Structure formats: C-alpha cells, structure tokens
Amino acid sequence: MKKLTLLLLGAVAAFAVDYSAMSTEELQAQRGKVAEADKAAFQSEMQSRMQSLSSQERQAMRESRGGSQGGSGSKKQTRGGQ
C-alpha cells in the first residue's frame, strides 16, 4: 500500500506545473486557466513575483491586466457616493 501511495504521489509530482520556470508574463497569461490542483502553487509563485516588483512595476502590471480585477475597494468607493 505504501508503494502504491508513493508511486501515485510521484506521478502527480511529475505532471505538476513548475510556475517558477515561467516568466511573469506567462504567469499572467495563465490566470483563470490554472487547474484546481495547481492553484496553491500558482498563487504562491504569483505572490512571490508581485512582492519582488517595485511599486511602479506592480502598477504597470495591474494596468496591463485592465485594472485591479478582484479588488472590491473601488466598487465600495463608488457606491458610497450615491
């Protein structure tokens, strides 16, 4: 049973995506297309990349994505002005 478990884990690891080998642009292109099993690794790598960018680079990346896509802050601010 242990051998079977190790074999299965090895097979899963063999097919896992190595996000650290991708460029930041490639990572951005993968947004919304990541398999459920790979989401944690993808998010971890993306957070690591974002933290290593300067504030100007981070802003440029957000603008290239079409603004802040998941940030509800801007929505809350516009509702408050009604």
PyMOL CGO cylinders between C-alpha atoms (Angstrom):
from pymol import cmd
from pymol.cgo import CYLINDER

trace = [
    CYLINDER, 0.00, 0.00, 0.00, 2.84, 2.40, 0.83, 0.3, 1, 1, 1, 1, 1, 1,
    CYLINDER, 2.84, 2.40, 0.83, 4.49, 1.68, -2.52, 0.3, 1, 1, 1, 1, 1, 1,
    CYLINDER, 4.49, 1.68, -2.52, 1.27, 2.44, -4.36, 0.3, 1, 1, 1, 1, 1, 1,
    CYLINDER, 1.27, 2.44, -4.36, 0.85, 5.72, -2.49, 0.3, 1, 1, 1, 1, 1, 1,
    CYLINDER, 0.85, 5.72, -2.49, 4.43, 6.75, -3.21, 0.3, 1, 1, 1, 1, 1, 1,
    CYLINDER, 4.43, 6.75, -3.21, 4.01, 5.81, -6.85, 0.3, 1, 1, 1, 1, 1, 1,
    CYLINDER, 4.01, 5.81, -6.85, 0.86, 7.92, -7.14, 0.3, 1, 1, 1, 1, 1, 1,
    CYLINDER, 0.86, 7.92, -7.14, 2.48, 10.88, -5.43, 0.3, 1, 1, 1, 1, 1, 1,
    CYLINDER, 2.48, 10.88, -5.43, 5.45, 10.61, -7.75, 0.3, 1, 1, 1, 1, 1, 1,
    CYLINDER, 5.45, 10.61, -7.75, 3.18, 10.55, -10.78, 0.3, 1, 1, 1, 1, 1, 1,
    CYLINDER, 3.18, 10.55, -10.78, 1.32, 13.64, -9.60, 0.3, 1, 1, 1, 1, 1, 1,
    CYLINDER, 1.32, 13.64, -9.60, 4.59, 15.47, -8.97, 0.3, 1, 1, 1, 1, 1, 1,
    CYLINDER, 4.59, 15.47, -8.97, 5.81, 14.53, -12.44, 0.3, 1, 1, 1, 1, 1, 1,
    CYLINDER, 5.81, 14.53, -12.44, 2.81, 16.27, -14.02, 0.3, 1, 1, 1, 1, 1, 1,
    CYLINDER, 2.81, 16.27, -14.02, 2.81, 19.31, -11.73, 0.3, 1, 1, 1, 1, 1, 1,
    CYLINDER, 2.81, 19.31, -11.73, 3.47, 22.63, -13.41, 0.3, 1, 1, 1, 1, 1, 1,
    CYLINDER, 3.47, 22.63, -13.41, 6.68, 24.43, -12.45, 0.3, 1, 1, 1, 1, 1, 1,
    CYLINDER, 6.68, 24.43, -12.45, 5.50, 28.02, -12.23, 0.3, 1, 1, 1, 1, 1, 1,
    CYLINDER, 5.50, 28.02, -12.23, 8.91, 29.25, -11.06, 0.3, 1, 1, 1, 1, 1, 1,
    CYLINDER, 8.91, 29.25, -11.06, 10.30, 28.48, -14.52, 0.3, 1, 1, 1, 1, 1, 1,
    CYLINDER, 10.30, 28.48, -14.52, 7.69, 30.73, -16.21, 0.3, 1, 1, 1, 1, 1, 1,
    CYLINDER, 7.69, 30.73, -16.21, 8.15, 34.40, -16.92, 0.3, 1, 1, 1, 1, 1, 1,
    CYLINDER, 8.15, 34.40, -16.92, 5.86, 36.88, -15.18, 0.3, 1, 1, 1, 1, 1, 1,
    CYLINDER, 5.86, 36.88, -15.18, 4.05, 37.46, -18.49, 0.3, 1, 1, 1, 1, 1, 1,
    CYLINDER, 4.05, 37.46, -18.49, 3.48, 33.71, -18.88, 0.3, 1, 1, 1, 1, 1, 1,
    CYLINDER, 3.48, 33.71, -18.88, 2.10, 33.57, -15.35, 0.3, 1, 1, 1, 1, 1, 1,
    CYLINDER, 2.10, 33.57, -15.35, -0.29, 36.40, -16.12, 0.3, 1, 1, 1, 1, 1, 1,
    CYLINDER, -0.29, 36.40, -16.12, -1.48, 34.56, -19.23, 0.3, 1, 1, 1, 1, 1, 1,
    CYLINDER, -1.48, 34.56, -19.23, -2.30, 31.54, -17.05, 0.3, 1, 1, 1, 1, 1, 1,
    CYLINDER, -2.30, 31.54, -17.05, -4.71, 33.49, -14.81, 0.3, 1, 1, 1, 1, 1, 1,
    CYLINDER, -4.71, 33.49, -14.81, -8.10, 31.82, -14.81, 0.3, 1, 1, 1, 1, 1, 1,
    CYLINDER, -8.10, 31.82, -14.81, -6.75, 28.73, -16.57, 0.3, 1, 1, 1, 1, 1, 1,
    CYLINDER, -6.75, 28.73, -16.57, -4.96, 27.05, -13.67, 0.3, 1, 1, 1, 1, 1, 1,
    CYLINDER, -4.96, 27.05, -13.67, -6.10, 23.56, -12.72, 0.3, 1, 1, 1, 1, 1, 1,
    CYLINDER, -6.10, 23.56, -12.72, -7.64, 23.26, -9.27, 0.3, 1, 1, 1, 1, 1, 1,
    CYLINDER, -7.64, 23.26, -9.27, -4.78, 21.03, -8.11, 0.3, 1, 1, 1, 1, 1, 1,
    CYLINDER, -4.78, 21.03, -8.11, -2.20, 23.65, -9.12, 0.3, 1, 1, 1, 1, 1, 1,
    CYLINDER, -2.20, 23.65, -9.12, -3.89, 26.77, -7.72, 0.3, 1, 1, 1, 1, 1, 1,
    CYLINDER, -3.89, 26.77, -7.72, -1.92, 26.89, -4.48, 0.3, 1, 1, 1, 1, 1, 1,
    CYLINDER, -1.92, 26.89, -4.48, 1.42, 26.67, -6.29, 0.3, 1, 1, 1, 1, 1, 1,
    CYLINDER, 1.42, 26.67, -6.29, 0.30, 29.26, -8.84, 0.3, 1, 1, 1, 1, 1, 1,
    CYLINDER, 0.30, 29.26, -8.84, -0.88, 31.70, -6.17, 0.3, 1, 1, 1, 1, 1, 1,
    CYLINDER, -0.88, 31.70, -6.17, 2.29, 31.25, -4.17, 0.3, 1, 1, 1, 1, 1, 1,
    CYLINDER, 2.29, 31.25, -4.17, 4.50, 31.96, -7.18, 0.3, 1, 1, 1, 1, 1, 1,
    CYLINDER, 4.50, 31.96, -7.18, 2.39, 34.93, -8.26, 0.3, 1, 1, 1, 1, 1, 1,
    CYLINDER, 2.39, 34.93, -8.26, 2.54, 36.45, -4.76, 0.3, 1, 1, 1, 1, 1, 1,
    CYLINDER, 2.54, 36.45, -4.76, 6.29, 35.95, -4.69, 0.3, 1, 1, 1, 1, 1, 1,
    CYLINDER, 6.29, 35.95, -4.69, 6.66, 37.70, -8.04, 0.3, 1, 1, 1, 1, 1, 1,
    CYLINDER, 6.66, 37.70, -8.04, 4.42, 40.60, -7.05, 0.3, 1, 1, 1, 1, 1, 1,
    CYLINDER, 4.42, 40.60, -7.05, 6.34, 41.16, -3.81, 0.3, 1, 1, 1, 1, 1, 1,
    CYLINDER, 6.34, 41.16, -3.81, 9.64, 41.32, -5.69, 0.3, 1, 1, 1, 1, 1, 1,
    CYLINDER, 9.64, 41.32, -5.69, 8.39, 44.06, -8.05, 0.3, 1, 1, 1, 1, 1, 1,
    CYLINDER, 8.39, 44.06, -8.05, 8.80, 47.75, -7.39, 0.3, 1, 1, 1, 1, 1, 1,
    CYLINDER, 8.80, 47.75, -7.39, 5.62, 49.74, -6.83, 0.3, 1, 1, 1, 1, 1, 1,
    CYLINDER, 5.62, 49.74, -6.83, 5.89, 51.20, -10.35, 0.3, 1, 1, 1, 1, 1, 1,
    CYLINDER, 5.89, 51.20, -10.35, 6.29, 47.74, -11.90, 0.3, 1, 1, 1, 1, 1, 1,
    CYLINDER, 6.29, 47.74, -11.90, 3.36, 46.44, -9.88, 0.3, 1, 1, 1, 1, 1, 1,
    CYLINDER, 3.36, 46.44, -9.88, 1.17, 49.34, -11.02, 0.3, 1, 1, 1, 1, 1, 1,
    CYLINDER, 1.17, 49.34, -11.02, 2.15, 48.78, -14.66, 0.3, 1, 1, 1, 1, 1, 1,
    CYLINDER, 2.15, 48.78, -14.66, 1.28, 45.09, -14.34, 0.3, 1, 1, 1, 1, 1, 1,
    CYLINDER, 1.28, 45.09, -14.34, -2.13, 45.88, -12.87, 0.3, 1, 1, 1, 1, 1, 1,
    CYLINDER, -2.13, 45.88, -12.87, -2.83, 48.35, -15.66, 0.3, 1, 1, 1, 1, 1, 1,
    CYLINDER, -2.83, 48.35, -15.66, -1.82, 45.82, -18.30, 0.3, 1, 1, 1, 1, 1, 1,
    CYLINDER, -1.82, 45.82, -18.30, -4.42, 43.42, -16.84, 0.3, 1, 1, 1, 1, 1, 1,
    CYLINDER, -4.42, 43.42, -16.84, -7.14, 46.00, -17.23, 0.3, 1, 1, 1, 1, 1, 1,
    CYLINDER, -7.14, 46.00, -17.23, -7.10, 47.44, -13.73, 0.3, 1, 1, 1, 1, 1, 1,
    CYLINDER, -7.10, 47.44, -13.73, -7.45, 45.73, -10.41, 0.3, 1, 1, 1, 1, 1, 1,
    CYLINDER, -7.45, 45.73, -10.41, -9.58, 42.71, -11.21, 0.3, 1, 1, 1, 1, 1, 1,
    CYLINDER, -9.58, 42.71, -11.21, -10.59, 41.30, -7.88, 0.3, 1, 1, 1, 1, 1, 1,
    CYLINDER, -10.59, 41.30, -7.88, -10.25, 44.43, -5.86, 0.3, 1, 1, 1, 1, 1, 1,
    CYLINDER, -10.25, 44.43, -5.86, -13.63, 45.31, -4.44, 0.3, 1, 1, 1, 1, 1, 1,
    CYLINDER, -13.63, 45.31, -4.44, -12.26, 48.53, -2.94, 0.3, 1, 1, 1, 1, 1, 1,
    CYLINDER, -12.26, 48.53, -2.94, -13.08, 50.64, -5.97, 0.3, 1, 1, 1, 1, 1, 1,
    CYLINDER, -13.08, 50.64, -5.97, -16.61, 49.28, -6.07, 0.3, 1, 1, 1, 1, 1, 1,
    CYLINDER, -16.61, 49.28, -6.07, -17.18, 50.17, -2.45, 0.3, 1, 1, 1, 1, 1, 1,
    CYLINDER, -17.18, 50.17, -2.45, -15.89, 53.69, -3.01, 0.3, 1, 1, 1, 1, 1, 1,
    CYLINDER, -15.89, 53.69, -3.01, -18.22, 54.34, -5.95, 0.3, 1, 1, 1, 1, 1, 1,
    CYLINDER, -18.22, 54.34, -5.95, -21.27, 53.06, -4.08, 0.3, 1, 1, 1, 1, 1, 1,
    CYLINDER, -21.27, 53.06, -4.08, -20.63, 55.38, -1.17, 0.3, 1, 1, 1, 1, 1, 1,
    CYLINDER, -20.63, 55.38, -1.17, -21.14, 58.44, -3.37, 0.3, 1, 1, 1, 1, 1, 1,
    CYLINDER, -21.14, 58.44, -3.37, -24.80, 57.73, -4.16, 0.3, 1, 1, 1, 1, 1, 1,
]
cmd.load_cgo(trace, "trace")
